Amino acid sequence: MTTHRESVDLVVVGLGAMGAAVAYHARLQGLAVVGLDRHSPPHQFGSTQAETRITRLAVGEGPQYLPFVRRSHELWRELEATTGADLLFETGGLIVTEQEPVEGQRWEDFVTATQRVAAEAQVDFHLPAPHEVTRLCPMLRGFEDKRVGYEPSAGLVMAERAVRIQLEQAAAAGADIRTDETVLKVSPTVNGVDVVSDKCSYSADRVVLAAGPWLHELLPQPQASLLSVTRQVVYWFEVDNLATTSTDAMPFVMWVGDTDEQYVGIFPTPPGGTPGLKILGEQFLEDTDPHSVDRSVSTDEIERFYEQLVKPKFDGVHPRCVKTAVCLYTNTPDDHFIIDHALDSDRITMMSPCSGHGFKHSAALGEAVAQQITTGTSTLDLSPFKLERLAAR
Ligand SMILES: Cc1cc2nc3c(=O)[nH]c(=O)nc-3n(C[C@H](O)[C@H](O)[C@H](O)COP(=O)(O)OP(=O)(O)OC[C@H]3O[C@@H](n4cnc5c(N)ncnc54)[C@H](O)[C@@H]3O)c2cc1C
């Protein structure tokens, strides 16, 4: 129930990966910030669960991303120094693709795309000989006729922990972080923006919409229909020897198959992580939404995934699944981020940096969006993520 009206510089709607970073940096940059979330982040209902995320400097998705992941690494290292928490593990990362580009694949020939970005930015990304691949990841099998690339500086970031710490640090610096409060409506006014939640209403100078897979609900058409949401499943399988799959012992592996649905990502286990090997697939065939998505994972689904995608590719992984998680991708038509004004107002910024590759950039994106709000410009270039590119499609 709306009770009273409060005036603030900035309201951040949604405090997941993106909103937590914006709230933290905007507060550090001196704004009076209210951060609102319908749940209590980090939580299990959006896009930022399941402990860890892959991070790579050689971002095959495109050179426009590299400054963001590089800066995010710096920011996470700074947060580690301030808080004593471990956020970043430099495990190295292997990418496996088919020898020839596969027609219609989401990220066509990902090793070549990654090599191009790496070469331009002088990041070490090389094609290791098969014996080196086996030394790096003894459990990998059937890769000998594939193209394999390796980035030593790649690794994992602790996603949920990073969200929690940024929110704690934002609150400690004076941001007003309010959880279990759902924003119902955001409307531009002559001098600012009105935000109405189920508990309060706010007059804000600026608003950032970082509602992840719920974002379309706060947008008008045609912007809302640019976003689609897909259900993704993460599995933790029992392994022969947990010590061999820790962040000290192995790199992550991204195995890009013939189709999007053949993709498999394996994540080494960080200290204190779920005792099992985290493995995920991807699917873009069926859309869903965060209210109606099936958050259970059936025995059939686990068995099928194991038989088709795990057993043929990895030795020493057992069919028993110790844990599963359902996580949501928010997809854009070209798989690239959207960060731009929304609701016809330059006081409202929408951030949809998802499509399965957003986390690694989140800290720097939060900083850049906060800079744009406080100074009108940002150190890193956000222009590649503007909506206008989609109008031409
Ligand atoms: C399975 C999986 C694996 C991934 N792997 C990687 C990876 O390896 N590397 C990588 O870089 N990226 C990866 N990603 C992508 C990355 O995790 C996402 O890009 C990122 O987490 C998106 O964060 P977000 O802040 O946009 O969304 P969320 O974290 O979902 O945050 C949105 C928040 O908004 C809140 N909210 C929604 N509506 C409202 C409302 N009306 N009022 C108030 N609050 C609201 C929600 O409660 C939520 O907390 C992966 C994603 C998934 C799902």
The ligand as an SDF file (V2000), in Angstrom:
LIG
                    3D

 53 58  0  0  0  0  0  0  0  0999 V2000
   22.2680  -19.6920  -15.8540 C   0  0  0  0  0  0  0  0  0  0  0  0
   22.9540  -18.4000  -16.1460 C   0  0  0  0  0  0  0  0  0  0  0  0
   24.3120  -18.4100  -16.3890 C   0  0  0  0  0  0  0  0  0  0  0  0
   24.9810  -17.2240  -16.6760 C   0  0  0  0  0  0  0  0  0  0  0  0
   26.3180  -17.2750  -16.8740 N   0  0  0  0  0  0  0  0  0  0  0  0
   26.9980  -16.1300  -17.0490 C   0  0  0  0  0  0  0  0  0  0  0  0
   28.4050  -16.1490  -17.1120 C   0  0  0  0  0  0  0  0  0  0  0  0
   29.0270  -17.2180  -16.9730 O   0  0  0  0  0  0  0  0  0  0  0  0
   29.0540  -14.9660  -17.2680 N   0  0  0  0  0  0  0  0  0  0  0  0
   28.3890  -13.7840  -17.3670 C   0  0  0  0  0  0  0  0  0  0  0  0
   29.0490  -12.7550  -17.5340 O   0  0  0  0  0  0  0  0  0  0  0  0
   27.0460  -13.7270  -17.3120 N   0  0  0  0  0  0  0  0  0  0  0  0
   26.3420  -14.8630  -17.1420 C   0  0  0  0  0  0  0  0  0  0  0  0
   24.9770  -14.8340  -17.0360 N   0  0  0  0  0  0  0  0  0  0  0  0
   24.2760  -13.5630  -17.2040 C   0  0  0  0  0  0  0  0  0  0  0  0
   24.2560  -12.7440  -15.9360 C   0  0  0  0  0  0  0  0  0  0  0  0
   24.0700  -13.5530  -14.8140 O   0  0  0  0  0  0  0  0  0  0  0  0
   23.1410  -11.7010  -16.0920 C   0  0  0  0  0  0  0  0  0  0  0  0
   23.4620  -10.8740  -17.1830 O   0  0  0  0  0  0  0  0  0  0  0  0
   22.9560  -10.8460  -14.8660 C   0  0  0  0  0  0  0  0  0  0  0  0
   22.8920  -11.6350  -13.7160 O   0  0  0  0  0  0  0  0  0  0  0  0
   21.6910  -10.0100  -15.0340 C   0  0  0  0  0  0  0  0  0  0  0  0
   21.4830   -9.2450  -13.8750 O   0  0  0  0  0  0  0  0  0  0  0  0
   20.2590   -8.2420  -13.7490 P   0  0  0  0  0  0  0  0  0  0  0  0
   20.6080   -7.3000  -12.6820 O   0  0  0  0  0  0  0  0  0  0  0  0
   19.9200   -7.6940  -15.1020 O   0  0  0  0  0  0  0  0  0  0  0  0
   19.0110   -9.1730  -13.3400 O   0  0  0  0  0  0  0  0  0  0  0  0
   18.6460   -9.7800  -11.9050 P   0  0  0  0  0  0  0  0  0  0  0  0
   19.8730  -10.2040  -11.2040 O   0  0  0  0  0  0  0  0  0  0  0  0
   17.5710  -10.7750  -12.1200 O   0  0  0  0  0  0  0  0  0  0  0  0
   18.0860   -8.5460  -11.0970 O   0  0  0  0  0  0  0  0  0  0  0  0
   16.8420   -7.9600  -11.3530 C   0  0  0  0  0  0  0  0  0  0  0  0
   16.2650   -7.5720  -10.0210 C   0  0  0  0  0  0  0  0  0  0  0  0
   15.1250   -6.7660  -10.2130 O   0  0  0  0  0  0  0  0  0  0  0  0
   14.1900   -7.0730   -9.2010 C   0  0  0  0  0  0  0  0  0  0  0  0
   12.8850   -6.6020   -9.6780 N   0  0  0  0  0  0  0  0  0  0  0  0
   12.2180   -7.0280  -10.7650 C   0  0  0  0  0  0  0  0  0  0  0  0
   11.0850   -6.3550  -10.9360 N   0  0  0  0  0  0  0  0  0  0  0  0
   11.0110   -5.4710   -9.9200 C   0  0  0  0  0  0  0  0  0  0  0  0
   10.0520   -4.5090   -9.5500 C   0  0  0  0  0  0  0  0  0  0  0  0
    8.9490   -4.2700  -10.2760 N   0  0  0  0  0  0  0  0  0  0  0  0
   10.2640   -3.7890   -8.4150 N   0  0  0  0  0  0  0  0  0  0  0  0
   11.3890   -3.9880   -7.6610 C   0  0  0  0  0  0  0  0  0  0  0  0
   12.3330   -4.9030   -7.9920 N   0  0  0  0  0  0  0  0  0  0  0  0
   12.1480   -5.6260   -9.1140 C   0  0  0  0  0  0  0  0  0  0  0  0
   14.3070   -8.5760   -9.0470 C   0  0  0  0  0  0  0  0  0  0  0  0
   13.8240   -9.0610   -7.8240 O   0  0  0  0  0  0  0  0  0  0  0  0
   15.8130   -8.7680   -9.2100 C   0  0  0  0  0  0  0  0  0  0  0  0
   16.4670   -8.7970   -7.9400 O   0  0  0  0  0  0  0  0  0  0  0  0
   24.2720  -16.0050  -16.7500 C   0  0  0  0  0  0  0  0  0  0  0  0
   22.8980  -15.9900  -16.5040 C   0  0  0  0  0  0  0  0  0  0  0  0
   22.2410  -17.1740  -16.2000 C   0  0  0  0  0  0  0  0  0  0  0  0
   20.7620  -17.1270  -15.9510 C   0  0  0  0  0  0  0  0  0  0  0  0
  1  2  1  0
  2  3  1  0
  2 52  2  0
  3  4  2  0
  4  5  1  0
  4 50  1  0
  5  6  2  0
  6  7  1  0
  6 13  1  0
  7  8  2  0
  7  9  1  0
  9 10  1  0
 10 11  2  0
 10 12  1  0
 12 13  2  0
 13 14  1  0
 14 15  1  0
 14 50  1  0
 15 16  1  0
 16 17  1  0
 16 18  1  0
 18 19  1  0
 18 20  1  0
 20 21  1  0
 20 22  1  0
 22 23  1  0
 23 24  1  0
 24 25  2  0
 24 26  1  0
 24 27  1  0
 27 28  1  0
 28 29  2  0
 28 30  1  0
 28 31  1  0
 31 32  1  0
 32 33  1  0
 33 34  1  0
 33 48  1  0
 34 35  1  0
 35 36  1  0
 35 46  1  0
 36 37  1  0
 36 45  1  0
 37 38  2  0
 38 39  1  0
 39 40  1  0
 39 45  2  0
 40 41  1  0
 40 42  2  0
 42 43  1  0
 43 44  2  0
 44 45  1  0
 46 47  1  0
 46 48  1  0
 48 49  1  0
 50 51  2  0
 51 52  1  0
 52 53  1  0
M  END
$$$$
